[in-house]
Amino acid sequence: MEREKAIAFFDSGIGGLTVLFEALQTLPKENYLYFADSKNAPYGIKSKEEVHNLVKKAVNFILGKDIKALIIACNTATSVTIEDLRKSYSIPIIGMEPAVKPAVEKSEQNHKRVIVTATPLTLKEEKLKNLIERVDNEHIVDLLPLPELVPMAEEGKFNTIRAKEYLKREFAKFELSDYGTVVLGCTHFIFFKKIFQEILPSHIDVIDGNKGTITNLKRILTEKNLLNDSGSSNIEYFISMEKIPDSEASKRMEGLFKILKH
């Protein structure tokens, strides 16, 4: 039955689990497939061509699993490949969009600036530049690449002195009293949200685009009559084409979801 097919989440590693976590809160009865291309992570420091080829290969594999929708739960992969993927495949494909619009709207009201953090490749891509150009009429958005956070996340080093010192060093480049919002434009960064909140002044909001992505997913599934509202949820987990045993996957995800809950 079409409704019972899985919703697939793709990421270069564990970052997309933050989006899957959001989906499980909103759509708890759906079946899910999670594909982490961990053997090729991180994506954010690779060339555009490398990322494009890796994503295409992974998506072809995922579509062989008979899914009903695909979330590209990686800002870098979205910025490089989303248009091409939508032209190539007929199923709903949803990408990530950094929460620049809500950040700008809020900051225009309180007369503060915005810092958008992401991987170097995401910040260089036309997709983000076009988004900023569209919504940032007052030119209040500044960009901050944080390439070291993704490898730290993949190593499971979330709440560490190394991560804290790295972020302190990077944000020292800004006069933070001028800023009202920091946007987490990479799904891996959400695992460090607590540290962002600790090191930034209390008047700065730290936001991400995950909720908007899942709201969009729910809207599309509803429109296409594909929502699964019966039964219990199942999650399959793959690392770069290799299926991970359910017990091992659930143990790993349980630990990461626990971090996100707190």
N, C-alpha and C positions, 0 to 999 in steps of 0.2 A: 504493500500500500504506500502510495506516494508520501503521505503525511508522516509515516514512520521512518522514512529515510533519514540518514544522519545529516546534521549541519557540520561542515568541515571548517576547522580553523587552521590556518597556515601561519607559521612564523619562522624566523631564522633560528629560534631557540625557545627559551621559556617565557619570553616577554608576552606572547599571545595568550598565555595562561591567565593573565590579568583580565583579558577580554572575555575569555571563556568563563572565568569566575563571575563576571558581570552577567553573562548569558544565563548561567545556572540560577542566579537570583531571580531573573525576569522570566525565563522559560524553563522551569525545572523539569518538565515532562518530555523534553526533546531528547533525541539521541545525538551524540556528538562524536566527531573524529578529530583528534588533534595531531597535527604533523609539525614536528620541530626539526628543522634542517640543521641540527646542532653540529654535525660533522663539517659544515661549511660556514658556521658562524665565526665572527660577526659579519653582517652584510654592510654595515654603515661605512666601512672604510674601503670597500671593494669598488671596482669600476662599475659604471652603469651597465656595461655589456655583460660582465660577470654575473651581476645580480639578475639581470633579465634572463639569462640562460638557466641559472639555478632555479628561479621561480617557475619558469616554463616547464622544466623537467619535473619539478615537484607537483605542479598542478596537474600535469598529464597523469601522474601516478595517482593523485587523490581522486581525480574524476573517474578513474577505473574502479573506485569503491562504491559507485552508485549513490551519490549524495544528492540532496535537494537544494543546497545553497552553500556558498563558499565565502568565508570571511578571510581576507588578507589582513591578518592581525599584526601587521608589521608596517610601521610608517614608511620605512625605507623601501620595502617591496611595493607598497601601494604607490608611492610617488614615481617609481620607475616603470611599473608594469600594468597598472590598473586599466588604463585605456585600451591597451593591446589585448588584455585578457577578456575584457567585455566584448570586444569585437570578435574574438576567436571562439567564445563559448556561449551557449544559450542559457545556462542556468544563472540565477541571481548571484552576482559577485559583488561583495561589499568591501570597501577599503576603509582605512583609517584616515581621519582628518584631524590634525592638531586643533585644539579648542581655541583657535585664534579669535574667531568671531565673538564668542561670549566674553573672552578676556578683554578685547578691545572695547566692546560695548560697556562693560563695567568700568574700565579704566578711563574712558571718556567722561563718565559721570563723576568719578572722584579725582580727575585731573592727575592721574598717575600713568607711568609708562608700563610696558609689558616686555618680559623676557621670554622668548620661545626657545626652549632647549630641545635638542634632537641630535641625531647622528650627523656627521659631516655631509654625507651624501643626501640625506633628506633636506638639509638646509640649502644645498646647492641646486636642487631640482626645481624645474619650472612650476610644478604643481603647487608647492608651498609659496613660491614667489607670487604666483597669480592670486592665490588666496589672500595673501597679505595686501597686495595691491588693491584687491576688491573691497576689503573691509577696513583698511587702515588709512582713513582719510586724513587723520591728524599726524601721521608719521610718528607713532609712539611705540612701534614694535622694534625691539632689538633681538639679535640672534646669538645663541650661545651653543656651540658644538660641545658635546660631552662624550667623546669617543671611548674613554676608559670605563664608563659605567656598564656597557654591555658585556665585556669580558668578565667584569666583577660579578655581574648577575649570573652569568653562565657558570662561574666557579662557586656560586652560592654565598658570596661574601657581601651580604646585604647591610647588616648593621655593624660595620667595622670602622676602626680608626682610619684605615686607608681610604675608605669611601668618604668619610666625613671630612678628612683633611683635603682630599681632592676637590670636593664641592666647595669648601671654604675658599680654597685657592682660586677656583674659577669665578666665584661670585664676588671675590675681592676686586675684580676688574670693574665693578659697577658701583655707582653711588646709590645704594639700595633704598635710601629714603625717597628717591624719585619714582620708585616702582610700586605697583599695586598688585600685580599678578605675575606668576611664573607658570608657563604652560609646559607640561611634560609631553613632548612630541615624539616620544619613543615608548613603546609599551614596556620595555625592560625597566625604564626609569621608575615606573610605579612601585616596584619593589623597594625603592629607596625613598618613598614619599615621606616617611617618618623623619629621615635625616634632612631632607629638604626643609620640612617644617621646623625642625630643631635649629638649623643654622641660619634660616632667614628671619628677618624681623617679623613680629606677630601681625603686622598690618598687611603682610603679603599673602595673598591666596595662592595655593598650589592646586592647579586643575589639570584634567586630562580629558581625552575625547572618547573614553570607553563607553560611557552611558549613552552618548549620542549614537554611537555605532550600533549598539544593541537595540536601541529604540527604533532605529532605521531598519534593522533586521526584522524586528517584530512587525513593523508596518508592512514590509514587503511580503512576509509570509502570510499575513492576514489577507492582504489584497489578492494573493494567489491561491488562497484557501489551502495553505500548506501547514498551518499550525497544528502541532500534535498536542492535544490536551488530555490524553489518556495514557495509562501505563506508567512505567518507571524509567528514568533516564539511564542510558548506558554510554560509557565513553571508551573509545578505542584510541590508543596512543602509539604514534609512530615516530621513530627518530631516523631521518634520512632514509626512507624506504623500508626500514626494518620495524616490524611490529614488536612492541614491548609487551611482555606478559602482563595480564590484567593486574595481578597482585603487586608486581613491581611498579607499574604505572600509578595505581591508586595510592600506593604508599608515598611515592614521590610527589604526586599532586596534592595529597592531603597535607604534606609539610609546607608546600608553597602556598596553598590556599589559607593555611593557618596564619602565615605571615600577612596575607592580604586582609584577613578578617580583623587583624589588630593594627 
